Amino acid sequence: MAYLVHTAHLQFAGLLLGFVSWILTAVSMGLVQWRVWHVLDVTNITSGVAWVGIWRVCFPSRALVSSELQVLYCRSIPFRDPSTPPEVSVAQVLVPVALMVGGGGNACAVYGLRSVYFGMERMKPLRAAFSVAGVLSLLSAVCTMLPLAWNMRSVAANYTIDFPPDFHMPPSPVRQDVGAGLSLGMLASILTVLTFCFVCGDYIYIHSTCSNFPAVKGIFYRLLFLLLYITYFGLSIRPTCPRCIESTIK
């Protein structure tokens, strides 16, 4: 059993990354600064900057102030409202799912490491624990990356949102920036992918008795490369001219 303890360092590091990524995902979900709108009309938005998150819209205002806040005006974004864009609705569903799935993956990794450090003679439950932990971590990363990439593409293309009148938001911003919520969420998803690599990349395939190790290893790396390529390709799409932005909005 001492051999297993000395070969579980990557899994322990993956568990730490899993906890960090889970916390960052939770913080990103709660932040309102997913999309930063820059507007010209400062009648209500006195700073000229509004923040669009997945749960609410906020902006500093001297004319409009929410009852529970001192300098901010905030409105909640309903899930089934026709004005809610699809990328925001998808984020409202997938990001909480990613939190639950990621929590389950961390729990399985804790069980596997507990078995390693405190002793377990049977290898099958141990491999199953790390396998499930890795799969859940990868699924959590996918659930996080999809809405993040979609919202980042909307920011790059300067897509507008038809907010209801009580939001007091302009029909379209002058420009948009990626907010701290998107950046933090992308960092969390990358750490979650690393968690999958650390938990599954060494222990499952090296210490298992699978006779098809080269084929399984090739599929593992191809799947990881495909996930990273799709994410990069989705984020690298940029409009090439102002007319492209106007046409996409129309």
C-alpha positions in Angstrom: 0.0 0.0 0.0 3.0 2.3 0.4 3.5 2.1 -3.4 0.0 3.5 -4.0 0.6 6.4 -1.5 3.8 7.4 -3.3 2.1 7.4 -6.7 -1.0 9.5 -5.7 0.7 12.9 -5.7 -0.9 14.0 -9.0 -4.3 12.9 -7.7 -3.8 15.0 -4.6 -2.8 18.0 -6.7 -5.9 17.4 -8.9 -8.1 17.4 -5.8 -6.6 20.8 -4.7 -7.2 22.2 -8.2 -10.7 20.8 -8.1 -11.5 22.6 -4.9 -10.0 25.9 -6.2 -11.9 25.7 -9.5 -15.1 24.9 -7.7 -14.8 28.0 -5.5 -13.9 30.2 -8.5 -16.9 28.9 -10.5 -19.2 29.7 -7.6 -17.7 33.2 -7.3 -18.0 33.7 -11.1 -21.6 32.7 -11.0 -22.4 35.3 -8.4 -20.5 38.2 -10.0 -22.5 40.7 -12.1 -19.6 41.7 -14.2 -19.9 39.2 -17.0 -20.4 41.7 -19.8 -19.4 45.4 -19.3 -21.5 47.8 -21.4 -20.2 51.2 -22.3 -23.0 53.6 -23.1 -23.2 57.3 -24.2 -26.5 58.2 -22.4 -25.5 59.0 -18.8 -29.0 60.2 -17.8 -29.6 57.2 -15.7 -26.2 55.4 -16.0 -24.2 58.2 -14.6 -20.8 56.4 -14.9 -21.5 55.4 -18.5 -20.8 51.7 -17.5 -23.3 49.0 -16.9 -22.7 45.4 -15.8 -24.7 42.5 -17.2 -24.4 39.2 -15.4 -26.4 36.0 -15.6 -28.7 36.9 -12.8 -29.1 40.7 -12.8 -28.1 43.9 -14.4 -26.5 46.7 -12.3 -25.1 50.2 -12.9 -24.1 53.2 -10.8 -26.8 55.8 -10.8 -27.6 59.0 -8.9 -31.1 59.2 -10.4 -32.1 55.5 -9.8 -31.1 53.7 -6.7 -32.4 50.3 -5.5 -33.9 50.3 -2.0 -31.3 47.8 -0.6 -28.4 49.5 -2.3 -26.9 53.0 -1.9 -25.3 53.8 -5.3 -26.4 51.0 -7.6 -29.6 50.3 -9.5 -30.1 46.5 -10.1 -32.7 44.5 -11.8 -33.0 40.7 -11.9 -32.9 38.8 -15.2 -35.8 36.4 -15.4 -35.1 33.0 -17.0 -38.2 32.7 -19.1 -38.5 36.3 -20.1 -38.5 36.8 -23.9 -36.0 39.6 -23.6 -33.4 37.3 -21.9 -30.8 36.3 -24.5 -30.2 32.6 -25.0 -26.6 32.7 -23.9 -27.7 34.2 -20.5 -30.4 31.6 -20.1 -28.0 28.8 -20.9 -25.6 30.1 -18.3 -28.3 30.3 -15.7 -28.8 26.5 -16.2 -25.3 25.1 -17.0 -23.2 27.0 -14.4 -25.2 25.7 -11.4 -25.1 22.3 -13.0 -21.3 22.6 -13.3 -21.1 23.4 -9.6 -23.1 20.3 -8.6 -21.2 18.1 -11.0 -17.9 19.5 -9.9 -18.8 19.0 -6.3 -19.6 15.3 -7.0 -16.2 14.9 -8.8 -14.4 16.4 -5.8 -16.3 14.0 -3.5 -15.2 11.0 -5.6 -11.6 12.2 -5.6 -11.7 12.6 -1.8 -13.0 9.0 -1.5 -10.3 7.7 -3.7 -7.5 9.5 -1.9 -8.9 8.4 1.4 -8.7 4.8 0.2 -5.1 5.4 -0.9 -3.8 7.0 2.2 -5.8 5.0 4.8 -5.5 1.7 2.9 -7.7 -0.4 0.7 -6.7 -3.8 -0.7 -9.2 -3.9 -3.6 -8.1 -1.9 -6.6 -11.4 -1.9 -8.5 -13.3 0.5 -6.3 -10.2 2.7 -6.2 -10.0 2.9 -10.0 -13.7 3.5 -10.2 -13.6 6.4 -7.8 -10.8 8.2 -9.7 -12.5 7.4 -13.0 -15.8 8.9 -11.9 -14.0 11.9 -10.4 -12.2 12.6 -13.7 -15.4 12.2 -15.8 -17.4 14.5 -13.6 -14.6 17.1 -13.6 -14.5 17.0 -17.4 -18.3 17.3 -17.6 -18.2 20.3 -15.2 -15.6 22.0 -17.4 -17.7 21.5 -20.5 -20.8 22.9 -18.7 -18.8 26.0 -17.7 -17.0 26.6 -20.9 -20.1 26.5 -23.2 -21.9 29.5 -21.7 -18.6 31.3 -21.1 -17.5 31.0 -24.7 -21.0 31.9 -25.9 -21.1 35.1 -23.8 -17.5 36.0 -24.8 -18.5 35.7 -28.5 -21.5 38.0 -27.8 -19.1 40.5 -26.3 -16.7 40.3 -29.2 -19.6 40.8 -31.7 -21.1 43.6 -29.6 -24.5 41.8 -29.5 -27.3 43.9 -28.0 -30.0 42.9 -25.5 -33.6 44.1 -25.7 -34.1 44.9 -22.0 -37.6 45.7 -20.6 -38.2 49.4 -20.0 -37.9 49.1 -16.2 -34.3 48.2 -16.6 -33.5 51.7 -18.0 -30.8 50.2 -20.2 -30.1 51.6 -23.7 -31.0 49.5 -26.7 -27.4 48.8 -27.5 -24.0 49.7 -26.1 -21.2 51.7 -27.8 -18.9 48.8 -27.0 -18.6 45.8 -24.7 -15.8 44.4 -22.6 -15.2 41.0 -21.0 -15.9 41.4 -17.3 -14.3 39.8 -14.3 -17.0 37.1 -14.1 -16.2 35.8 -17.5 -12.4 35.9 -16.9 -12.7 34.2 -13.5 -15.1 31.5 -15.0 -12.7 30.7 -17.8 -9.8 30.4 -15.3 -12.0 28.0 -13.3 -12.8 25.9 -16.3 -9.2 25.6 -17.2 -8.3 24.5 -13.7 -11.2 22.0 -13.9 -9.7 20.5 -17.1 -6.3 20.3 -15.3 -8.1 18.5 -12.5 -9.4 15.9 -15.0 -5.9 15.5 -16.4 -4.2 15.0 -13.0 -6.9 12.7 -11.6 -7.3 10.5 -14.7 -4.2 11.0 -16.8 -1.8 9.0 -14.7 -3.5 6.7 -12.2 -6.4 5.2 -14.3 -4.3 4.2 -17.3 -0.9 3.5 -15.9 -2.1 1.5 -12.8 -5.0 -0.3 -14.5 -4.6 -3.7 -16.1 -6.3 -2.6 -19.4 -4.6 -4.3 -22.3 -5.6 -1.5 -24.7 -3.6 1.1 -22.9 -2.2 2.8 -26.1 -5.6 3.1 -27.7 -7.2 4.4 -24.5 -4.4 6.9 -24.0 -4.8 8.1 -27.5 -8.5 8.6 -27.1 -7.9 10.5 -23.8 -5.5 13.0 -25.4 -7.6 13.4 -28.5 -10.6 14.2 -26.4 -8.7 16.7 -24.3 -7.2 18.4 -27.5 -10.7 18.6 -29.1 -12.2 20.2 -26.0 -9.4 22.9 -25.9 -9.6 23.5 -29.6 -13.3 24.0 -29.6 -13.0 26.5 -26.7 -10.2 28.4 -28.4 -12.0 28.5 -31.8 -15.1 29.8 -30.2 -13.3 32.6 -28.3 -11.1 33.6 -31.3 -14.1 34.6 -33.5 -14.0 38.4 -34.0 -15.9 40.6 -36.3 -13.7 42.2 -39.0 -15.6 45.5 -39.7 -18.2 47.7 -38.1 -20.7 46.6 -40.8 -20.3 43.0 -39.6 -21.4 44.1 -36.2 -24.4 46.0 -37.5 -25.5 43.1 -39.7 -25.2 40.6 -36.9 -27.3 42.8 -34.6 -30.0 43.2 -37.2 
